[in-house]
Amino acid sequence: MELRDYVRILHRNWILILVLLILGLAGGAGYAAMQEPKYTASTQLYVSVRTEGAATGDLVQGTTFARQMVTSYVDVVGTALVLGPVIEELDLKDSVAGLSGRVTATTPLNTVLIDITTTDRDPDQAAAIANAVASSFQDAVQNTLEQPAAEGAVSPVRINVTEPAVAPTAQTSPNVRMLIVLGGILGLALGIAVAVLRTVLDNRIHTLHDIEALTDRPVLGGIAYDPEASKRPLIVHADPRSPRSESFRSLRTNLQFLNVDQGPRIFVVSSAGPGEGKSTTTANLAIALAETGARVALVDGDLRLPRVADYMGIEGNVGLTDVLIGRVDVADALQKWGANDLYVLPSGQVPPNPSELLGSAAMDQVLKPLGEYFDYVLIDAPPLLLVTDAAVVGSKTRGVIVAAASGKTKKQELAGALRTLETAGVNLLGVVVTMLPTKGPDSYGYGAYTYGATHEADGAAKRRTKRRRSKA
């Protein structure tokens, strides 16, 4: 994926990422609140060797000896020899091992200093333990470890407290700020990971890149999603100035430039599955084409679940099936719609053998006069993956336009529909993306199909239509 794909992922899932970020921050704060506060107190000891009246060389030797001994003394701090008296003196309930876990001793490199640090829930207790450990350590070294050989003599090692421990004023743990930041980072990382995973596992069509990965045929247009589409399916007629109406006019413009000089402009509109907006797309496209002054025939070729008659508000009992079986003539079955040269051929009665009727010679006899008289013939056909009707009738026309719903059509479904056309040897003219979101990262595709050179192309289309009629 490219950088813009990741940006689109973040844009599409920003609410999820924000929620997980907030939960992470809250989780870090909650974890910090549940932790018991701890305070740290420190004391520092200075280790030296008694060298009263000694020469300079003896002083150097004494300092070297002290440095060597300090390393061993650090390990002595956590032993029972030092901590046992501390527990008795302060009446602590800890064992030597338990207290040892809260007492640390370190020495800076090449020094004779020992730093003793203690941790406790009570700041005063932390300081008391640190000072008691220092005192016990002094006694253990001078009276036990380095006990003088002669009675009444003093130990050659001297330990002085250079910085006694004082009660800390601020707790050292938990680090509330750090835990909140850490929780936020984990929440943000989880949100991004979930967003990327959702995108990787999502096999639906969303963007033009998804379609371009499946076919090299052009994207003819994009139709914005309208939650009121079921109430006003003919948006070009009901609200001609709406942005959605403009998207159909943009689709009309692109269709006008498809194979200009290759015979009758008879097109089949289908989709991979049901509910992808193919029927409303066909009806609105027919109205938009008629607006240019072209003669347009809208044929309901969905002989299984016809919708065109309901959308156009006409009587649909007599139609294509009656023409195919020779009951009525095609001219008698056509119904004029609106003020322009738009004629509608409904499906008629639902037959038991739709595929056979659409693939029959009678269908050729129907399409021939329609192609000769009308500038455009649009046939609404059933979904490609459910039945073979669209491929059958598509082989008799200029080609098939496939409608794919953004956020609904699955990639494998669209790929299967395209393979069906390829196997049947039917020309795929292009893809129309329906139900495009009007907001969000995927809405950029909608603007690419609207407000362009639509009106300029309309004028050119009208002039071409007049020239064809004058030649006829």
C-alpha positions, 0 to 999 in steps of 0.5 A: 500500500502507498502512503495515501492508502494509509492516510485513507485508512486513518481517515476512514477509521479515525473514530475507532482510533480516537476511541481506543486512544481515549480508552488507552489514556483512561486505562493508563490513568486507572492503572496508576490510580490502583497502584499503591504510592511508594516513596524513595529515600537515599543516604550516602556513605563514605568509606576510608581507611585510617591512616593517621600519621601515615606517609603519602604512599600509605595514603594512596595504598589506603585509598586503593584498598578502600576502593577495592573493598567498597565493591564487596561492601555493596553486596553486604548491605542486603544481607541478614548481617545488616538488615536483621538489626534494622528489622528489630530496631524499627519493629518491621514486619518484613523478612530479611528477603522482603526488606532486601527487595526494597533496599538497594546499594550502589557505588559510583565507578572509581569512588569510595562512596556507597549510595543506599536507597530504600522504598516504602509506602510511608515517606517517613518510614522510607527515610528511617529505614535508609538511616537505620541500614546505614547505621547497621552497615557501619556497625557490621563493617567496623565491628564484625567484618573489619574487627581489629585484631587487638583488644581495644583497637579500632577498625582500620576501616572508617565509614561516615555518613555524608548525606543522611536520608530525609523523608521525600516529599513526592512519590516516586511510583507510580509515575502517573504521567508516564503510565497515562502516556504509555496507555495512550501509546498502546491505545493508539497503536492498537487503534491503528493496528485494528484499522489496518487489519479491518482494511486488509480483511475488508473485501468490499469495493470502496475506491477506484483503486479497488476497481482498477486492480480488477479490470483495465476497463474505464470507470465511467462514472460515480453516483453518490449515495442517497438514503432517500433513493427508494422514495425518489429513484428518478432523481434527475427528474425529481431534483435536476439541480442536485449534485447526484443528478449532475453525477448522472449527467457526467455518466451520460457525457462519458457514455456519449464518447464510447465507441462513437462510430461503431454502430447502434448504441445499444447498451446493457446495464447490469451488476454483480448482485442485487441491490447495487443500484443498476435499475435506478442508474439505467432509468436516470441515465436514460432521462439524462440522455433524453435531456440532450435531445436524443431519442432514447429507449429504456428497455426493462430486460430483467424478466425475473424481477422487473423494476423499471415500470414501477420506477417510471410510473407506467403500466407494465403488464404489456411489454418485452415478453409480449413482443418476443412471443409475437403478441404485440408489435414493438412500436405498440409496446413502447410508452412515451415518458416525459416531455423529451423523446424517451420511450419505455419498453417494460418487461411485461409478464414474467415468463418461465424461460427468460434466458431463452427469450432474451437469447432468441432470434426474436430478441434480435428482431426487437433490437434491430429496429430499436437501434435504427430508430433510437440514438440510445437503447438502454437495457436493464438486465438481471445481475450477472452472478445470479443468472445468464440473462445479462451475458446473453443479451449483452452478446447482441449489443454494443456491450455491458456496463457494470454497476458496483456499489461502493461499500457493498459489492465484494471484490470477488463478486465483481471479479466473478461478474467480469469473468462471466462476461469474458467467458461469454465473449461479451464486451465490458464497456466500463464500470459505474460506481454507485452509492459513493459516500458523500463524506469521508476518504472515499468521497473524493471519487464523487467529485471527479465525476461532477461539475466537469465539462458536462454542460460543454459536452452536452452541447456537442452531443446535441449537435451530433444528434442533429447531424445524425437525424439530418443524414437519416 
